[in-house]
Amino acid sequence: MSDSIYIDPSFETFLNRVFGNDRYHGFSGNRDKTRWKNTLSKLFDSFEKHIKANIQDDPEQVENIKKELELIKLALRSKQSINDINVNSIRALFEICFQLLGDKIDHTDRKVLNHPSHYKLNKKRTLVYHSDNLQKFWKVHERAGTSKFLDAGVPGKTKLEDFFFDELNGKSDEFILWFKETHPDLYLEIF
C-alpha cells in the first residue's frame, strides 16, 4: 500500500474555507504521509479552537470533545499508515459529532437498533440552536437580494447594511423589531 494520499480539489476548497483563501492553493493531488498528518493536525487544532469559541455553559461536553481531540492528535504523532490515520480521524470525527448531538454513543449492549429512542443522545443535554438579534440580522442579510425578499420590498444587501449600520447604528434589537413589523410573513418563515 502506498504511503501517499490523493487530495481531491473539493478538499482543497474546504481547507481554504477553514484556513483562509488560497492558503492551500495547489494542495490537491498526491500528498505524502507527513504533509497529510500535518494538515490533519492543523485541522483538528482549528476544530478545537472552534469548539472552545462556540460551546457555552457545558464544561463536561467540552472536556469529552477535548479528550477525543487529544487521542487523535496522539495518533497523528505516531507512525501509522495513511489508512490508519484516515480511519482514526474518521472515527474521532464521528465520536465528536455524536458528542455534539448530546452524548457519547454506545450501543454495544444492543443486538438491533430498531426503535426511535435508540437514536436519542439527549440524556444529559439537548442540542438547541439559539439566535440572538445580531445573528438574526445576518440571517436576514443572507437572504436579502433574493427574488422572494426583493418582491416583498426588503432592500438588497448593500441598502440593508446601510440601513442597519447608518440609520440604526448597528442596533440589532431595533432592526429585528423593524423587520418583524414591516415583513411579518418573512419573519415568521425565518424565525
N, C-alpha and C positions, 0 to 999 in steps of 0.2 A: 504494500500500500504506500502511496506517495505521501511525503510529509509536506505537501502544499495543498492549498485550497483555492478553488476558483471563486472569486468575488463577483457577483452579478452587479451590473450598473445600478439596479434598484437599491442595493445595499449601500453603494457609494452615495447615492442621493440621500438615503436615510442618515448616513454618517454626517453629511453636510448639514442636514437639518438639526442634528444633535450638537455638533461642534462648531458650526458656523459655515457660511457659504464658501465653497471652494477649498476648504481646509483639506479635504480628502479628494480633490480633483485628480483624476487619473488613477484612483485606488483600485478600480475594478480590474479584473484579470486574475492571473495566478499570483498568489502570495505565499511566502514561506511561513513555517510554523511560528517563528519568532515574531514576525510582523503581525500575524494573526493574533497571537497571545497578547501582544502589546495593545492592539486595537480593542480586543475584548476587555482587557484590564481598564483601559480608559473609559469604555462604555459602562462598565459596572461602577467605576468611580463616579461617573456623571450621574448614573442612576441613583446611587446612594445620596448624592447631593440633592437630587430632585425629591427623593423620599423625605429627607430632613426638612426641605423647604415646603412640602405640601401636605404632610400628615400632621394634624394638630390634635393635641389632647389624647394621645394614645401611646404612651411610652412603651407598653408591652408589645404592641404591634411593631413599632419602630425597632425595638430590640430584636424581635424574631426575624425581621427582614435583614437587619444588620448581621445577625448570625449567619444567615443564608449567604449574604454577600461575602462575608469573610471566608466561608467554606469554598466558594467558587474562586475567590482571589488566591487562596492557598492552592487550589487545584491548578490554577493558571501558572503558578510558580513552579509546579512540579514538571517532571519530564514525561508528560503524557503525549500520546499521539494526537494528531489533529482530530481524529474521530472521537477519541476520549474527551478531548477538550470540548468539542461540539456537543456531545451527549451530556456532559456535566453542565455546560452552560444552558442548554435547553431545559434540563431538569431543574436547575436553580431558578430560571425564569418562571417556569410553571409553578414551582413552590411559592415564589413571591407573588405571583398572580392570585393563587388561591388564598394566600395570607391577606392580600389586599381586598379580596372579596369578603373576608370575615375571619378566617382562622386556618390553621394548618389542616390539610386533608389527610384522612386515614380511614380507609375502608378495608383494611386487612382482615377484619373480623366478619366481613360480609361475603356471601357466595355470589349474590347478584345485587345489582343496583336497579331496582325496578319501581321505586316509589319516589315521588317528587321530594319528599323530606330528606331522602338520601343525598340530595344535591345542595341542601341548605348548609351554609357555613356560618350562620349568624347566631351561634350560641353565645358568643362574647360581644359581638359588635355587628352592626348593620351598616352596609355601605349606603350613604346618603350624600347626594351632591347638593350643595347649597351655593347659591349665587348671591353675593352682595350687590348693591345697586351699581357699583362701578363695573362689576363683571356683567351685569345685565346690560349696561350701556354698550359694552363691547360686543355682546350678542346681537344687539340691535344694529350696531355699526357693521358687523359682519354681513348682515342681510341687506343693509342699505345699498341701493343701486340695482337690486334685483327688480324684475318687472313687477312682481307682486307688491313690493314696497313702494315703488315709484307710482304704480297705479293707485295705491292707497293715499298718495300725497306725502309720503315720507321723503325728506330730502336725500340726495345722494350722499356718499361718504364724506366728501370734502365739505359740503354745506352742513352736514350733520356735525362734523368735527368743529367747524366754525361756531355753530350754534352752541354746542356743548362747552367748548373751551373759552370762547369770547363772550357770548351772551350770558351763559350760566356760570362762568368762571370755574368750570370743571366740577360743579356740584351735582353729583350723580343722583342724589335723592330728588332734587328738583327736576332733573332730566326724566327720571322714571315716572314721576308724577305727571309731567307734561305728556310723555308718551302714552301713559295709561289713559289720560283724559282725551287726547286727540286721536288715538288709534286703539280703542279698547279691544276690537276684534283681534288685531295683531298681537296686542299684549297678552291676551288670553291664549292665543295659539303658541306663543313662545314660552310663556311662563306659567 
